[in-house]
Amino acid sequence: MMDELERITSEKYIPEPGAVYTMLRRMEERGFVTSEWERKETGADRRVYTLTEAGVKALKEGLKTVKRRRQLMDGLVQFYDAHFTEKEEGGDA
């Protein structure tokens, strides 16, 4: 999971493993994920997490919020670019 987070964020977000596992435990307490140990014949056993129906719902709602915030920020950046960027480049700051 840590490798996947690094990959999808182009290595711009590399969380501490302890922070990720703390978050996963909290998500499990809230019913957003379940976990079970996967026993291996060779190598270390590992805990496997599965998103629950409640977790999927929370994820979808969270993504809606992120998208709305992103639209707001994009609008603010466009306003800034339209009203201030040219003045800065022209020396009229």
PDB file of N, CA, C and O in Angstrom:
ATOM      1  N   MET A   1       0.818  -1.180   0.000  1.00  0.00           N
ATOM      2  CA  MET A   1       0.000   0.000   0.000  1.00  0.00           C
ATOM      3  C   MET A   1       0.871   1.256   0.000  1.00  0.00           C
ATOM      4  O   MET A   1       0.560   2.229  -0.686  1.00  0.00           O
ATOM      5  N   MET A   2       1.940   1.233   0.754  1.00  0.00           N
ATOM      6  CA  MET A   2       2.834   2.398   0.799  1.00  0.00           C
ATOM      7  C   MET A   2       3.412   2.672  -0.588  1.00  0.00           C
ATOM      8  O   MET A   2       3.491   3.823  -1.015  1.00  0.00           O
ATOM      9  N   ASP A   3       3.815   1.609  -1.288  1.00  0.00           N
ATOM     10  CA  ASP A   3       4.361   1.776  -2.637  1.00  0.00           C
ATOM     11  C   ASP A   3       3.321   2.375  -3.573  1.00  0.00           C
ATOM     12  O   ASP A   3       3.642   3.218  -4.411  1.00  0.00           O
ATOM     13  N   GLU A   4       2.077   1.938  -3.428  1.00  0.00           N
ATOM     14  CA  GLU A   4       1.002   2.445  -4.289  1.00  0.00           C
ATOM     15  C   GLU A   4       0.740   3.921  -4.012  1.00  0.00           C
ATOM     16  O   GLU A   4       0.531   4.691  -4.949  1.00  0.00           O
ATOM     17  N   LEU A   5       0.747   4.335  -2.741  1.00  0.00           N
ATOM     18  CA  LEU A   5       0.575   5.754  -2.410  1.00  0.00           C
ATOM     19  C   LEU A   5       1.675   6.599  -3.041  1.00  0.00           C
ATOM     20  O   LEU A   5       1.410   7.671  -3.586  1.00  0.00           O
ATOM     21  N   GLU A   6       2.898   6.113  -2.965  1.00  0.00           N
ATOM     22  CA  GLU A   6       4.013   6.839  -3.583  1.00  0.00           C
ATOM     23  C   GLU A   6       3.830   6.924  -5.092  1.00  0.00           C
ATOM     24  O   GLU A   6       4.078   7.972  -5.689  1.00  0.00           O
ATOM     25  N   ARG A   7       3.398   5.832  -5.710  1.00  0.00           N
ATOM     26  CA  ARG A   7       3.251   5.798  -7.168  1.00  0.00           C
ATOM     27  C   ARG A   7       2.161   6.749  -7.644  1.00  0.00           C
ATOM     28  O   ARG A   7       2.386   7.530  -8.568  1.00  0.00           O
ATOM     29  N   ILE A   8       0.980   6.693  -7.025  1.00  0.00           N
ATOM     30  CA  ILE A   8      -0.125   7.501  -7.536  1.00  0.00           C
ATOM     31  C   ILE A   8       0.040   8.984  -7.219  1.00  0.00           C
ATOM     32  O   ILE A   8      -0.641   9.820  -7.813  1.00  0.00           O
ATOM     33  N   THR A   9       0.932   9.323  -6.293  1.00  0.00           N
ATOM     34  CA  THR A   9       1.190  10.738  -6.003  1.00  0.00           C
ATOM     35  C   THR A   9       2.511  11.206  -6.603  1.00  0.00           C
ATOM     36  O   THR A   9       3.029  12.258  -6.226  1.00  0.00           O
ATOM     37  N   SER A  10       3.055  10.427  -7.535  1.00  0.00           N
ATOM     38  CA  SER A  10       4.336  10.746  -8.173  1.00  0.00           C
ATOM     39  C   SER A  10       5.423  11.018  -7.129  1.00  0.00           C
ATOM     40  O   SER A  10       6.258  11.907  -7.298  1.00  0.00           O
ATOM     41  N   GLU A  11       5.394  10.240  -6.060  1.00  0.00           N
ATOM     42  CA  GLU A  11       6.362  10.315  -4.958  1.00  0.00           C
ATOM     43  C   GLU A  11       6.346  11.655  -4.234  1.00  0.00           C
ATOM     44  O   GLU A  11       7.322  12.009  -3.573  1.00  0.00           O
ATOM     45  N   LYS A  12       5.243  12.411  -4.350  1.00  0.00           N
ATOM     46  CA  LYS A  12       5.123  13.696  -3.654  1.00  0.00           C
ATOM     47  C   LYS A  12       4.520  13.520  -2.271  1.00  0.00           C
ATOM     48  O   LYS A  12       4.628  14.415  -1.432  1.00  0.00           O
ATOM     49  N   TYR A  13       3.891  12.390  -2.020  1.00  0.00           N
ATOM     50  CA  TYR A  13       3.327  12.104  -0.706  1.00  0.00           C
ATOM     51  C   TYR A  13       3.829  10.751  -0.259  1.00  0.00           C
ATOM     52  O   TYR A  13       3.417   9.715  -0.782  1.00  0.00           O
ATOM     53  N   ILE A  14       4.713  10.768   0.701  1.00  0.00           N
ATOM     54  CA  ILE A  14       5.260   9.527   1.231  1.00  0.00           C
ATOM     55  C   ILE A  14       5.003   9.544   2.738  1.00  0.00           C
ATOM     56  O   ILE A  14       5.812  10.060   3.509  1.00  0.00           O
ATOM     57  N   PRO A  15       3.864   8.974   3.148  1.00  0.00           N
ATOM     58  CA  PRO A  15       3.513   9.016   4.576  1.00  0.00           C
ATOM     59  C   PRO A  15       4.383   8.086   5.402  1.00  0.00           C
ATOM     60  O   PRO A  15       4.973   7.133   4.893  1.00  0.00           O
ATOM     61  N   GLU A  16       4.445   8.390   6.685  1.00  0.00           N
ATOM     62  CA  GLU A  16       5.136   7.506   7.619  1.00  0.00           C
ATOM     63  C   GLU A  16       4.275   6.252   7.794  1.00  0.00           C
ATOM     64  O   GLU A  16       3.059   6.361   7.949  1.00  0.00           O
ATOM     65  N   PRO A  17       4.880   5.077   7.772  1.00  0.00           N
ATOM     66  CA  PRO A  17       4.099   3.849   7.931  1.00  0.00           C
ATOM     67  C   PRO A  17       3.244   3.847   9.190  1.00  0.00           C
ATOM     68  O   PRO A  17       2.106   3.381   9.156  1.00  0.00           O
ATOM     69  N   GLY A  18       3.760   4.352  10.286  1.00  0.00           N
ATOM     70  CA  GLY A  18       2.988   4.385  11.522  1.00  0.00           C
ATOM     71  C   GLY A  18       1.715   5.197  11.383  1.00  0.00           C
ATOM     72  O   GLY A  18       0.682   4.834  11.946  1.00  0.00           O
ATOM     73  N   ALA A  19       1.779   6.297  10.636  1.00  0.00           N
ATOM     74  CA  ALA A  19       0.601   7.140  10.428  1.00  0.00           C
ATOM     75  C   ALA A  19      -0.450   6.399   9.609  1.00  0.00           C
ATOM     76  O   ALA A  19      -1.645   6.500   9.890  1.00  0.00           O
ATOM     77  N   VAL A  20      -0.014   5.665   8.610  1.00  0.00           N
ATOM     78  CA  VAL A  20      -0.948   4.919   7.762  1.00  0.00           C
ATOM     79  C   VAL A  20      -1.646   3.836   8.573  1.00  0.00           C
ATOM     80  O   VAL A  20      -2.863   3.677   8.474  1.00  0.00           O
ATOM     81  N   TYR A  21      -0.894   3.093   9.372  1.00  0.00           N
ATOM     82  CA  TYR A  21      -1.502   2.014  10.137  1.00  0.00           C
ATOM     83  C   TYR A  21      -2.405   2.544  11.254  1.00  0.00           C
ATOM     84  O   TYR A  21      -3.402   1.909  11.596  1.00  0.00           O
ATOM     85  N   THR A  22      -2.062   3.696  11.818  1.00  0.00           N
ATOM     86  CA  THR A  22      -2.949   4.333  12.793  1.00  0.00           C
ATOM     87  C   THR A  22      -4.268   4.703  12.122  1.00  0.00           C
ATOM     88  O   THR A  22      -5.340   4.480  12.686  1.00  0.00           O
ATOM     89  N   MET A  23      -4.190   5.265  10.924  1.00  0.00           N
ATOM     90  CA  MET A  23      -5.391   5.634  10.189  1.00  0.00           C
ATOM     91  C   MET A  23      -6.225   4.390   9.845  1.00  0.00           C
ATOM     92  O   MET A  23      -7.450   4.411   9.964  1.00  0.00           O
ATOM     93  N   LEU A  24      -5.569   3.327   9.427  1.00  0.00           N
ATOM     94  CA  LEU A  24      -6.296   2.092   9.107  1.00  0.00           C
ATOM     95  C   LEU A  24      -7.001   1.525  10.342  1.00  0.00           C
ATOM     96  O   LEU A  24      -8.131   1.046  10.238  1.00  0.00           O
ATOM     97  N   ARG A  25      -6.352   1.574  11.502  1.00  0.00           N
ATOM     98  CA  ARG A  25      -6.998   1.095  12.731  1.00  0.00           C
ATOM     99  C   ARG A  25      -8.226   1.939  13.052  1.00  0.00           C
ATOM    100  O   ARG A  25      -9.262   1.401  13.441  1.00  0.00           O
ATOM    101  N   ARG A  26      -8.118   3.249  12.894  1.00  0.00           N
ATOM    102  CA  ARG A  26      -9.267   4.124  13.146  1.00  0.00           C
ATOM    103  C   ARG A  26     -10.391   3.846  12.152  1.00  0.00           C
ATOM    104  O   ARG A  26     -11.565   3.835  12.520  1.00  0.00           O
ATOM    105  N   MET A  27     -10.027   3.625  10.904  1.00  0.00           N
ATOM    106  CA  MET A  27     -11.039   3.303   9.890  1.00  0.00           C
ATOM    107  C   MET A  27     -11.737   1.991  10.233  1.00  0.00           C
ATOM    108  O   MET A  27     -12.940   1.845  10.018  1.00  0.00           O
ATOM    109  N   GLU A  28     -10.977   1.040  10.766  1.00  0.00           N
ATOM    110  CA  GLU A  28     -11.566  -0.245  11.142  1.00  0.00           C
ATOM    111  C   GLU A  28     -12.516  -0.056  12.330  1.00  0.00           C
ATOM    112  O   GLU A  28     -13.593  -0.651  12.362  1.00  0.00           O
ATOM    113  N   GLU A  29     -12.121   0.767  13.300  1.00  0.00           N
ATOM    114  CA  GLU A  29     -12.993   1.047  14.443  1.00  0.00           C
ATOM    115  C   GLU A  29     -14.314   1.678  14.003  1.00  0.00           C
ATOM    116  O   GLU A  29     -15.352   1.446  14.621  1.00  0.00           O
ATOM    117  N   ARG A  30     -14.272   2.461  12.954  1.00  0.00           N
ATOM    118  CA  ARG A  30     -15.475   3.140  12.446  1.00  0.00           C
ATOM    119  C   ARG A  30     -16.258   2.301  11.449  1.00  0.00           C
ATOM    120  O   ARG A  30     -17.306   2.728  10.965  1.00  0.00           O
ATOM    121  N   GLY A  31     -15.758   1.115  11.140  1.00  0.00           N
ATOM    122  CA  GLY A  31     -16.474   0.222  10.245  1.00  0.00           C
ATOM    123  C   GLY A  31     -16.243   0.485   8.765  1.00  0.00           C
ATOM    124  O   GLY A  31     -17.008   0.003   7.929  1.00  0.00           O
ATOM    125  N   PHE A  32     -15.198   1.245   8.423  1.00  0.00           N
ATOM    126  CA  PHE A  32     -14.917   1.560   7.026  1.00  0.00           C
ATOM    127  C   PHE A  32     -14.060   0.499   6.344  1.00  0.00           C
ATOM    128  O   PHE A  32     -14.100   0.362   5.121  1.00  0.00           O
ATOM    129  N   VAL A  33     -13.289  -0.249   7.122  1.00  0.00           N
ATOM    130  CA  VAL A  33     -12.489  -1.355   6.593  1.00  0.00           C
ATOM    131  C   VAL A  33     -12.567  -2.520   7.565  1.00  0.00           C
ATOM    132  O   VAL A  33     -12.867  -2.349   8.746  1.00  0.00           O
ATOM    133  N   THR A  34     -12.292  -3.698   7.047  1.00  0.00           N
ATOM    134  CA  THR A  34     -12.093  -4.872   7.889  1.00  0.00           C
ATOM    135  C   THR A  34     -10.671  -5.361   7.619  1.00  0.00           C
ATOM    136  O   THR A  34     -10.067  -5.018   6.604  1.00  0.00           O
ATOM    137  N   SER A  35     -10.160  -6.149   8.522  1.00  0.00           N
ATOM    138  CA  SER A  35      -8.812  -6.685   8.296  1.00  0.00           C
ATOM    139  C   SER A  35      -8.733  -8.116   8.789  1.00  0.00           C
ATOM    140  O   SER A  35      -9.488  -8.546   9.662  1.00  0.00           O
ATOM    141  N   GLU A  36      -7.806  -8.827   8.207  1.00  0.00           N
ATOM    142  CA  GLU A  36      -7.515 -10.190   8.668  1.00  0.00           C
ATOM    143  C   GLU A  36      -6.062 -10.483   8.335  1.00  0.00           C
ATOM    144  O   GLU A  36      -5.480  -9.904   7.417  1.00  0.00           O
ATOM    145  N   TRP A  37      -5.501 -11.389   9.101  1.00  0.00           N
ATOM    146  CA  TRP A  37      -4.119 -11.771   8.872  1.00  0.00           C
ATOM    147  C   TRP A  37      -4.045 -12.775   7.729  1.00  0.00           C
ATOM    148  O   TRP A  37      -4.813 -13.735   7.678  1.00  0.00           O
ATOM    149  N   GLU A  38      -3.123 -12.542   6.829  1.00  0.00           N
ATOM    150  CA  GLU A  38      -2.840 -13.487   5.751  1.00  0.00           C
ATOM    151  C   GLU A  38      -1.581 -14.237   6.151  1.00  0.00           C
ATOM    152  O   GLU A  38      -0.500 -13.658   6.257  1.00  0.00           O
ATOM    153  N   ARG A  39      -1.739 -15.521   6.368  1.00  0.00           N
ATOM    154  CA  ARG A  39      -0.610 -16.357   6.780  1.00  0.00           C
ATOM    155  C   ARG A  39       0.161 -16.793   5.543  1.00  0.00           C
ATOM    156  O   ARG A  39      -0.426 -17.201   4.541  1.00  0.00           O
ATOM    157  N   LYS A  40       1.483 -16.702   5.626  1.00  0.00           N
ATOM    158  CA  LYS A  40       2.339 -17.096   4.510  1.00  0.00           C
ATOM    159  C   LYS A  40       3.245 -18.225   4.952  1.00  0.00           C
ATOM    160  O   LYS A  40       3.689 -18.281   6.099  1.00  0.00           O
ATOM    161  N   GLU A  41       3.509 -19.121   4.020  1.00  0.00           N
ATOM    162  CA  GLU A  41       4.415 -20.224   4.330  1.00  0.00           C
ATOM    163  C   GLU A  41       5.850 -19.725   4.420  1.00  0.00           C
ATOM    164  O   GLU A  41       6.636 -20.202   5.240  1.00  0.00           O
ATOM    165  N   THR A  42       6.179 -18.770   3.576  1.00  0.00           N
ATOM    166  CA  THR A  42       7.512 -18.164   3.630  1.00  0.00           C
ATOM    167  C   THR A  42       7.339 -16.664   3.802  1.00  0.00           C
ATOM    168  O   THR A  42       6.395 -16.081   3.270  1.00  0.00           O
ATOM    169  N   GLY A  43       8.227 -16.051   4.528  1.00  0.00           N
ATOM    170  CA  GLY A  43       8.134 -14.618   4.761  1.00  0.00           C
ATOM    171  C   GLY A  43       7.175 -14.297   5.890  1.00  0.00           C
ATOM    172  O   GLY A  43       6.568 -15.180   6.496  1.00  0.00           O
ATOM    173  N   ALA A  44       7.060 -13.024   6.147  1.00  0.00           N
ATOM    174  CA  ALA A  44       6.229 -12.569   7.256  1.00  0.00           C
ATOM    175  C   ALA A  44       4.746 -12.593   6.892  1.00  0.00           C
ATOM    176  O   ALA A  44       4.368 -12.339   5.748  1.00  0.00           O
ATOM    177  N   ASP A  45       3.913 -12.903   7.889  1.00  0.00           N
ATOM    178  CA  ASP A  45       2.472 -12.780   7.705  1.00  0.00           C
ATOM    179  C   ASP A  45       2.160 -11.297   7.512  1.00  0.00           C
ATOM    180  O   ASP A  45       2.951 -10.430   7.883  1.00  0.00           O
ATOM    181  N   ARG A  46       1.003 -11.024   6.930  1.00  0.00           N
ATOM    182  CA  ARG A  46       0.633  -9.624   6.755  1.00  0.00           C
ATOM    183  C   ARG A  46      -0.861  -9.445   6.973  1.00  0.00           C
ATOM    184  O   ARG A  46      -1.659 -10.364   6.789  1.00  0.00           O
ATOM    185  N   ARG A  47      -1.204  -8.237   7.369  1.00  0.00           N
ATOM    186  CA  ARG A  47      -2.610  -7.897   7.586  1.00  0.00           C
ATOM    187  C   ARG A  47      -3.156  -7.339   6.277  1.00  0.00           C
ATOM    188  O   ARG A  47      -2.556  -6.459   5.660  1.00  0.00           O
ATOM    189  N   VAL A  48      -4.303  -7.869   5.867  1.00  0.00           N
ATOM    190  CA  VAL A  48      -4.945  -7.453   4.622  1.00  0.00           C
ATOM    191  C   VAL A  48      -6.212  -6.677   4.984  1.00  0.00           C
ATOM    192  O   VAL A  48      -7.038  -7.148   5.765  1.00  0.00           O
ATOM    193  N   TYR A  49      -6.351  -5.490   4.409  1.00  0.00           N
ATOM    194  CA  TYR A  49      -7.499  -4.632   4.685  1.00  0.00           C
ATOM    195  C   TYR A  49      -8.461  -4.654   3.506  1.00  0.00           C
ATOM    196  O   TYR A  49      -8.042  -4.675   2.349  1.00  0.00           O
ATOM    197  N   THR A  50      -9.761  -4.650   3.811  1.00  0.00           N
ATOM    198  CA  THR A  50     -10.803  -4.643   2.787  1.00  0.00           C
ATOM    199  C   THR A  50     -11.778  -3.521   3.105  1.00  0.00           C
ATOM    200  O   THR A  50     -12.234  -3.373   4.239  1.00  0.00           O
ATOM    201  N   LEU A  51     -12.086  -2.743   2.092  1.00  0.00           N
ATOM    202  CA  LEU A  51     -13.035  -1.647   2.239  1.00  0.00           C
ATOM    203  C   LEU A  51     -14.445  -2.204   2.394  1.00  0.00           C
ATOM    204  O   LEU A  51     -14.852  -3.080   1.631  1.00  0.00           O
ATOM    205  N   THR A  52     -15.190  -1.709   3.370  1.00  0.00           N
ATOM    206  CA  THR A  52     -16.566  -2.149   3.585  1.00  0.00           C
ATOM    207  C   THR A  52     -17.512  -1.273   2.763  1.00  0.00           C
ATOM    208  O   THR A  52     -17.091  -0.294   2.146  1.00  0.00           O
ATOM    209  N   GLU A  53     -18.782  -1.636   2.764  1.00  0.00           N
ATOM    210  CA  GLU A  53     -19.793  -0.835   2.076  1.00  0.00           C
ATOM    211  C   GLU A  53     -19.837   0.577   2.674  1.00  0.00           C
ATOM    212  O   GLU A  53     -19.944   1.562   1.943  1.00  0.00           O
ATOM    213  N   ALA A  54     -19.753   0.667   4.003  1.00  0.00           N
ATOM    214  CA  ALA A  54     -19.728   1.981   4.666  1.00  0.00           C
ATOM    215  C   ALA A  54     -18.475   2.753   4.262  1.00  0.00           C
ATOM    216  O   ALA A  54     -18.518   3.974   4.114  1.00  0.00           O
ATOM    217  N   GLY A  55     -17.365   2.048   4.085  1.00  0.00           N
ATOM    218  CA  GLY A  55     -16.120   2.689   3.654  1.00  0.00           C
ATOM    219  C   GLY A  55     -16.222   3.230   2.247  1.00  0.00           C
ATOM    220  O   GLY A  55     -15.726   4.320   1.961  1.00  0.00           O
ATOM    221  N   VAL A  56     -16.855   2.485   1.369  1.00  0.00           N
ATOM    222  CA  VAL A  56     -17.064   2.945  -0.010  1.00  0.00           C
ATOM    223  C   VAL A  56     -17.924   4.204  -0.009  1.00  0.00           C
ATOM    224  O   VAL A  56     -17.629   5.166  -0.718  1.00  0.00           O
ATOM    225  N   LYS A  57     -18.992   4.192   0.795  1.00  0.00           N
ATOM    226  CA  LYS A  57     -19.873   5.359   0.883  1.00  0.00           C
ATOM    227  C   LYS A  57     -19.100   6.577   1.403  1.00  0.00           C
ATOM    228  O   LYS A  57     -19.228   7.671   0.854  1.00  0.00           O
ATOM    229  N   ALA A  58     -18.302   6.392   2.456  1.00  0.00           N
ATOM    230  CA  ALA A  58     -17.513   7.492   3.019  1.00  0.00           C
ATOM    231  C   ALA A  58     -16.494   7.999   2.006  1.00  0.00           C
ATOM    232  O   ALA A  58     -16.263   9.204   1.905  1.00  0.00           O
ATOM    233  N   LEU A  59     -15.888   7.091   1.263  1.00  0.00           N
ATOM    234  CA  LEU A  59     -14.920   7.473   0.239  1.00  0.00           C
ATOM    235  C   LEU A  59     -15.579   8.317  -0.845  1.00  0.00           C
ATOM    236  O   LEU A  59     -15.036   9.343  -1.255  1.00  0.00           O
ATOM    237  N   LYS A  60     -16.745   7.885  -1.305  1.00  0.00           N
ATOM    238  CA  LYS A  60     -17.460   8.645  -2.339  1.00  0.00           C
ATOM    239  C   LYS A  60     -17.828  10.039  -1.849  1.00  0.00           C
ATOM    240  O   LYS A  60     -17.667  11.016  -2.580  1.00  0.00           O
ATOM    241  N   GLU A  61     -18.317  10.138  -0.626  1.00  0.00           N
ATOM    242  CA  GLU A  61     -18.680  11.443  -0.058  1.00  0.00           C
ATOM    243  C   GLU A  61     -17.439  12.323   0.095  1.00  0.00           C
ATOM    244  O   GLU A  61     -17.469  13.516  -0.204  1.00  0.00           O
ATOM    245  N   GLY A  62     -16.357  11.721   0.560  1.00  0.00           N
ATOM    246  CA  GLY A  62     -15.111  12.465   0.706  1.00  0.00           C
ATOM    247  C   GLY A  62     -14.602  12.985  -0.626  1.00  0.00           C
ATOM    248  O   GLY A  62     -14.125  14.116  -0.718  1.00  0.00           O
ATOM    249  N   LEU A  63     -14.706  12.156  -1.657  1.00  0.00           N
ATOM    250  CA  LEU A  63     -14.256  12.582  -2.981  1.00  0.00           C
ATOM    251  C   LEU A  63     -15.117  13.712  -3.528  1.00  0.00           C
ATOM    252  O   LEU A  63     -14.609  14.604  -4.208  1.00  0.00           O
ATOM    253  N   LYS A  64     -16.416  13.685  -3.240  1.00  0.00           N
ATOM    254  CA  LYS A  64     -17.281  14.790  -3.655  1.00  0.00           C
ATOM    255  C   LYS A  64     -16.814  16.093  -3.007  1.00  0.00           C
ATOM    256  O   LYS A  64     -16.758  17.135  -3.661  1.00  0.00           O
ATOM    257  N   THR A  65     -16.485  16.027  -1.740  1.00  0.00           N
ATOM    258  CA  THR A  65     -16.008  17.212  -1.018  1.00  0.00           C
ATOM    259  C   THR A  65     -14.690  17.712  -1.610  1.00  0.00           C
ATOM    260  O   THR A  65     -14.511  18.912  -1.815  1.00  0.00           O
ATOM    261  N   VAL A  66     -13.781  16.797  -1.879  1.00  0.00           N
ATOM    262  CA  VAL A  66     -12.488  17.172  -2.459  1.00  0.00           C
ATOM    263  C   VAL A  66     -12.691  17.826  -3.826  1.00  0.00           C
ATOM    264  O   VAL A  66     -12.043  18.825  -4.139  1.00  0.00           O
ATOM    265  N   LYS A  67     -13.582  17.268  -4.634  1.00  0.00           N
ATOM    266  CA  LYS A  67     -13.846  17.838  -5.961  1.00  0.00           C
ATOM    267  C   LYS A  67     -14.417  19.244  -5.851  1.00  0.00           C
ATOM    268  O   LYS A  67     -14.027  20.127  -6.614  1.00  0.00           O
ATOM    269  N   ARG A  68     -15.344  19.469  -4.906  1.00  0.00           N
ATOM    270  CA  ARG A  68     -15.909  20.813  -4.726  1.00  0.00           C
ATOM    271  C   ARG A  68     -14.827  21.792  -4.295  1.00  0.00           C
ATOM    272  O   ARG A  68     -14.769  22.916  -4.792  1.00  0.00           O
ATOM    273  N   ARG A  69     -13.977  21.369  -3.379  1.00  0.00           N
ATOM    274  CA  ARG A  69     -12.880  22.240  -2.925  1.00  0.00           C
ATOM    275  C   ARG A  69     -11.907  22.525  -4.054  1.00  0.00           C
ATOM    276  O   ARG A  69     -11.403  23.641  -4.181  1.00  0.00           O
ATOM    277  N   ARG A  70     -11.645  21.525  -4.868  1.00  0.00           N
ATOM    278  CA  ARG A  70     -10.735  21.730  -5.990  1.00  0.00           C
ATOM    279  C   ARG A  70     -11.318  22.725  -6.985  1.00  0.00           C
ATOM    280  O   ARG A  70     -10.597  23.585  -7.491  1.00  0.00           O
ATOM    281  N   GLN A  71     -12.615  22.620  -7.275  1.00  0.00           N
ATOM    282  CA  GLN A  71     -13.262  23.573  -8.172  1.00  0.00           C
ATOM    283  C   GLN A  71     -13.158  24.985  -7.612  1.00  0.00           C
ATOM    284  O   GLN A  71     -12.893  25.932  -8.353  1.00  0.00           O
ATOM    285  N   LEU A  72     -13.366  25.129  -6.311  1.00  0.00           N
ATOM    286  CA  LEU A  72     -13.235  26.434  -5.671  1.00  0.00           C
ATOM    287  C   LEU A  72     -11.820  26.967  -5.827  1.00  0.00           C
ATOM    288  O   LEU A  72     -11.629  28.125  -6.197  1.00  0.00           O
ATOM    289  N   MET A  73     -10.835  26.138  -5.550  1.00  0.00           N
ATOM    290  CA  MET A  73      -9.438  26.567  -5.664  1.00  0.00           C
ATOM    291  C   MET A  73      -9.075  26.889  -7.102  1.00  0.00           C
ATOM    292  O   MET A  73      -8.369  27.864  -7.356  1.00  0.00           O
ATOM    293  N   ASP A  74      -9.548  26.082  -8.051  1.00  0.00           N
ATOM    294  CA  ASP A  74      -9.282  26.373  -9.462  1.00  0.00           C
ATOM    295  C   ASP A  74      -9.860  27.729  -9.843  1.00  0.00           C
ATOM    296  O   ASP A  74      -9.222  28.495 -10.565  1.00  0.00           O
ATOM    297  N   GLY A  75     -11.070  28.031  -9.361  1.00  0.00           N
ATOM    298  CA  GLY A  75     -11.685  29.323  -9.634  1.00  0.00           C
ATOM    299  C   GLY A  75     -10.883  30.470  -9.043  1.00  0.00           C
ATOM    300  O   GLY A  75     -10.718  31.509  -9.682  1.00  0.00           O
ATOM    301  N   LEU A  76     -10.387  30.287  -7.828  1.00  0.00           N
ATOM    302  CA  LEU A  76      -9.569  31.320  -7.201  1.00  0.00           C
ATOM    303  C   LEU A  76      -8.263  31.535  -7.957  1.00  0.00           C
ATOM    304  O   LEU A  76      -7.831  32.674  -8.132  1.00  0.00           O
ATOM    305  N   VAL A  77      -7.639  30.465  -8.400  1.00  0.00           N
ATOM    306  CA  VAL A  77      -6.392  30.578  -9.166  1.00  0.00           C
ATOM    307  C   VAL A  77      -6.651  31.294 -10.495  1.00  0.00           C
ATOM    308  O   VAL A  77      -5.859  32.143 -10.904  1.00  0.00           O
ATOM    309  N   GLN A  78      -7.747  30.959 -11.165  1.00  0.00           N
ATOM    310  CA  GLN A  78      -8.083  31.630 -12.422  1.00  0.00           C
ATOM    311  C   GLN A  78      -8.322  33.121 -12.196  1.00  0.00           C
ATOM    312  O   GLN A  78      -7.873  33.951 -12.987  1.00  0.00           O
ATOM    313  N   PHE A  79      -9.030  33.459 -11.116  1.00  0.00           N
ATOM    314  CA  PHE A  79      -9.256  34.865 -10.792  1.00  0.00           C
ATOM    315  C   PHE A  79      -7.930  35.570 -10.539  1.00  0.00           C
ATOM    316  O   PHE A  79      -7.693  36.661 -11.057  1.00  0.00           O
ATOM    317  N   TYR A  80      -7.073  34.952  -9.749  1.00  0.00           N
ATOM    318  CA  TYR A  80      -5.766  35.526  -9.459  1.00  0.00           C
ATOM    319  C   TYR A  80      -4.972  35.723 -10.739  1.00  0.00           C
ATOM    320  O   TYR A  80      -4.408  36.794 -10.961  1.00  0.00           O
ATOM    321  N   ASP A  81      -4.924  34.708 -11.577  1.00  0.00           N
ATOM    322  CA  ASP A  81      -4.181  34.814 -12.836  1.00  0.00           C
ATOM    323  C   ASP A  81      -4.731  35.934 -13.709  1.00  0.00           C
ATOM    324  O   ASP A  81      -3.964  36.688 -14.308  1.00  0.00           O
ATOM    325  N   ALA A  82      -6.055  36.046 -13.785  1.00  0.00           N
ATOM    326  CA  ALA A  82      -6.673  37.046 -14.648  1.00  0.00           C
ATOM    327  C   ALA A  82      -6.456  38.462 -14.127  1.00  0.00           C
ATOM    328  O   ALA A  82      -6.363  39.397 -14.923  1.00  0.00           O
ATOM    329  N   HIS A  83      -6.376  38.641 -12.829  1.00  0.00           N
ATOM    330  CA  HIS A  83      -6.328  39.988 -12.276  1.00  0.00           C
ATOM    331  C   HIS A  83      -4.975  40.429 -11.732  1.00  0.00           C
ATOM    332  O   HIS A  83      -4.743  41.626 -11.565  1.00  0.00           O
ATOM    333  N   PHE A  84      -4.098  39.507 -11.460  1.00  0.00           N
ATOM    334  CA  PHE A  84      -2.857  39.895 -10.810  1.00  0.00           C
ATOM    335  C   PHE A  84      -1.590  39.425 -11.510  1.00  0.00           C
ATOM    336  O   PHE A  84      -0.561  40.095 -11.419  1.00  0.00           O
ATOM    337  N   THR A  85      -1.634  38.296 -12.203  1.00  0.00           N
ATOM    338  CA  THR A  85      -0.415  37.746 -12.792  1.00  0.00           C
ATOM    339  C   THR A  85       0.199  38.684 -13.822  1.00  0.00           C
ATOM    340  O   THR A  85       1.408  38.913 -13.807  1.00  0.00           O
ATOM    341  N   GLU A  86      -0.613  39.222 -14.708  1.00  0.00           N
ATOM    342  CA  GLU A  86      -0.074  40.112 -15.748  1.00  0.00           C
ATOM    343  C   GLU A  86       0.544  41.354 -15.137  1.00  0.00           C
ATOM    344  O   GLU A  86       1.572  41.826 -15.622  1.00  0.00           O
ATOM    345  N   LYS A  87      -0.057  41.901 -14.079  1.00  0.00           N
ATOM    346  CA  LYS A  87       0.486  43.087 -13.434  1.00  0.00           C
ATOM    347  C   LYS A  87       1.846  42.803 -12.838  1.00  0.00           C
ATOM    348  O   LYS A  87       2.755  43.627 -12.933  1.00  0.00           O
ATOM    349  N   GLU A  88       1.995  41.617 -12.210  1.00  0.00           N
ATOM    350  CA  GLU A  88       3.287  41.254 -11.623  1.00  0.00           C
ATOM    351  C   GLU A  88       4.361  41.108 -12.690  1.00  0.00           C
ATOM    352  O   GLU A  88       5.496  41.550 -12.509  1.00  0.00           O
ATOM    353  N   GLU A  89       3.991  40.479 -13.808  1.00  0.00           N
ATOM    354  CA  GLU A  89       4.965  40.270 -14.874  1.00  0.00           C
ATOM    355  C   GLU A  89       5.346  41.589 -15.525  1.00  0.00           C
ATOM    356  O   GLU A  89       6.481  41.755 -15.973  1.00  0.00           O
ATOM    357  N   GLY A  90       4.407  42.529 -15.582  1.00  0.00           N
ATOM    358  CA  GLY A  90       4.677  43.826 -16.204  1.00  0.00           C
ATOM    359  C   GLY A  90       5.335  44.812 -15.269  1.00  0.00           C
ATOM    360  O   GLY A  90       5.701  45.910 -15.688  1.00  0.00           O
ATOM    361  N   GLY A  91       5.497  44.440 -13.992  1.00  0.00           N
ATOM    362  CA  GLY A  91       6.163  45.321 -13.038  1.00  0.00           C
ATOM    363  C   GLY A  91       5.224  46.305 -12.381  1.00  0.00           C
ATOM    364  O   GLY A  91       5.701  47.222 -11.712  1.00  0.00           O
ATOM    365  N   ASP A  92       3.908  46.173 -12.530  1.00  0.00           N
ATOM    366  CA  ASP A  92       2.935  47.092 -11.942  1.00  0.00           C
ATOM    367  C   ASP A  92       2.383  46.559 -10.620  1.00  0.00           C
ATOM    368  O   ASP A  92       1.223  46.818 -10.300  1.00  0.00           O
ATOM    369  N   ALA A  93       3.153  45.849  -9.873  1.00  0.00           N
ATOM    370  CA  ALA A  93       2.646  45.235  -8.639  1.00  0.00           C
ATOM    371  C   ALA A  93       2.335  46.254  -7.577  1.00  0.00           C
ATOM    372  O   ALA A  93       1.901  45.894  -6.484  1.00  0.00           O
TER     373      ALA A  93
END
